[in-house]
Amino acid sequence: MEQLQRPPLENADSVSLPIREDILQVNRQAWADISKPGTWWTGAQRVAIAAETRAALNCNLCRKRKTALSPNAVQGVHDHAPGSMDVLGEHAIDAIHRITTDSGRITQSYVDSLRKDGVSAEHYIELLGVIILTLPVDEFHRALGLPLETLPTPLAGTPTQYRVPDAQLESETGFVPMIKPDGAVGAEADIFQGASTAGNVIRAVTLVPNAIREYIPQFNAYYMTFEQMGDMAAMVQGRALDRMQIELIASRVSVLNECVYCASGHTMVLDISGKIAQEDINMGAVVGGEDVEHSGVKHGKALIEFTDALSRREAAEIAIARNALSNAMGPAAVCDAAAVAANFQRMNRIANATGIAIDGIAVPMVSPIVEKLGFDKFQSYEHTPKPSLLVRLFAPLIRPMMMTIMQWMVRRRKGRTK
């Protein structure tokens, strides 16, 4: 494979930061996966989607739309990568730009309109799948001051056009069909990493199973494995950040991207991990302002300032925040913080672009957080199913009870593993 003769992270050698080998490996694999023919797009089209993901961040039309009351109020032509219009077409390019720069305002009607314009639900999900392989690698590079890597050379071949059997799919959770919570059977038995079910954000791209197969290794290295997610202890094996620091970054990125699904869920986990560690966590820090100074998370201010700088993508500002974090926590922590932030640039776009509902079991836990921290003001909240009046009334009573049960379960699990 010609494009893999040089590791796609060769630029990592230009900085003296200890990038973990598992991150380097999954990024190399991401480049290999992008180059291959997919399920609905050719290798050349997939590489063009990756190029367009980069172009979107410098698109004048996208900048104007981002500041408009509605993206539909601003018409024009996207600043696109050379040749991509011929390879992808205007509607696919528009979808790439919206997912990359303004995913929180994607709606069911927009996704439906794409189908009428020739971008099927399957094409849309695979297109999203390429974006969520490309963007985290680029964001990780930007965070560490590395030049972006040359995109891979596309491989020849024909898309498989594989379809998941209808009996395994449901269409009630988001904008597009996805595999049912208990639908990972047969050819899809592997997609939940051995678990019998998975949360909505994991199921969101399963209409094209290879989309989840391709990004999960990157998810595991950048953030943590499914098994580690279930253990909310203070430290995550192999990481230079503790669980509270990881979840602070995850929550802050999600707030900046106005992703109600991830912001509410990871702020909840931040709170739980703090209680397990017997730390007084100030959840208000994730929305910024004065609370940043008093997050209750060790080095929380430096982590948030680094995260905020990454979201603005200004190289000089990132360098200042990176050096400050390195001085406070060391270079390994900088690499891990960069990976977590890059991962949630991915997860926010998955949740927003597919319009997934908050998982039912989490609703009583996160509803008070959503209202208290103002996540219900996010535009993505408009297409998120709202908790019933009964849940809203009883959530303040149910949440402490569920928190206590979860803490007990984690402590019991830790006791068994000693």
C-alpha positions, 0 to 999 in steps of 0.5 A, a space after each residue: 500500500 503506497 500511501 503507508 510507506 511513510 507513517 502518516 504521523 512522521 511530523 510527530 518527530 518534530 516535537 519533543 512530546 511523548 506521544 503514546 504509541 497506541 495513538 500513533 498506530 490508530 492514526 496510521 490506521 485511520 489514514 489507511 482506512 480513509 484511502 480504501 473503497 468504503 461501503 458507499 464511497 470510493 477510495 478517491 471520494 473518501 480522500 476527497 471527503 477528508 480534504 473537504 473536512 479540512 477546507 471547511 475550516 477555512 470556508 468563508 460561507 461557513 463563517 458567515 453561516 455560523 454567525 447567522 440566525 439560521 444557516 439557511 439564511 446565507 446562500 453561496 458557494 463553499 470554498 472547496 478543495 480542488 477537484 472535490 466538486 467533480 468527485 463529490 458534488 455540491 450537496 455532499 460538500 455542503 453536508 461535509 461543511 455543515 458537519 465540520 463547522 456547524 453540526 449543532 444546527 443540523 436538523 431532520 429536515 436537512 438530512 431528509 433534503 440530502 436524500 432527495 438530492 442524492 445523498 442517501 442515509 447510508 452515504 451520509 453516515 459513511 461521509 460522517 464516518 470519514 470526517 470523524 477519522 480525519 478531524 481528530 488526527 488533524 486536531 491532535 496535530 494542531 494541539 501539539 503544534 505539528 503540521 497536518 499530514 499529507 492525505 493518503 493516496 486513494 486505492 482503487 476498487 468498488 464500494 461494497 454497498 453492504 446493507 444491514 438487514 432491516 430487522 436489525 435497524 430502528 429509526 426512532 432514535 435519531 435522524 437516520 436508521 441505526 442498529 437496535 440496542 440488541 441488534 448487533 448480531 450476525 455480521 454485526 456481532 462485533 461492533 459493540 466490542 463484546 458488549 450486548 448493547 451500547 449507548 445511542 452515540 455508539 449506535 449512531 453510525 451503525 447504519 454503515 457498520 464499517 464506520 464504527 469499526 474504523 473509528 472505535 480503535 481511535 476512540 479507545 486510544 484517544 479517550 478510553 475503552 468501553 470497559 474503562 468507561 464503566 470504571 469511574 475510578 480516579 485514574 485510567 490505566 496508561 493515562 497521564 490524566 485522572 478520570 476527573 481531568 479527562 471528563 472536564 476536557 470532554 465536557 468543556 469541548 462538548 459545551 463549546 460545540 453545543 452538544 447537549 448529548 455529550 455535554 450532559 453525559 460527561 458532566 454527569 460522569 465528571 460529577 460521579 468521578 469526583 464523588 468517588 474520589 471524594 473531591 468537591 467538583 464544581 460542574 459550573 466550570 464546564 460552561 466557563 466564566 469565574 467557575 473555571 478558577 474553582 473547578 475542584 479538578 487538579 490543574 482544571 484551569 490550565 486544562 480548560 484554557 488549553 481546551 478553549 485554545 484548541 477550539 479556536 485553532 489559533 496556533 499562537 494561542 495554542 502554543 501558549 496554553 500548551 506550554 502552560 499545561 506542560 509546565 503544570 502537568 508535564 508533556 505526557 499530560 499535554 499529549 493525553 489532553 490533546 487526544 481527549 479534546 480531539 476525540 470529543 470534536 469527533 463525538 460531538 459531531 456524531 451526536 449532533 449530525 445524527 440528532 440522537 436522543 439522550 439515552 433513556 436510562 440517563 435522562 433522570 440523571 442528566 435532566 437537572 444538569 441540562 437545566 442548571 447549566 443552561 444546556 437546554 439553550 443549545 440549538 441541538 437541544 431543540 431536536 432532542 426529545 424532552 423529558 416527561 413532566 414526571 421525570 422532570 418532577 422526580 429527577 431531583 429525587 431520583 438522581 441522588 439515589 441513582 448516584 449513590 447506587 452507581 458509586 456503590 457499584 464502582 466501589 464494589 467492582 474496585 474491591 473485587 479487582 484488588 
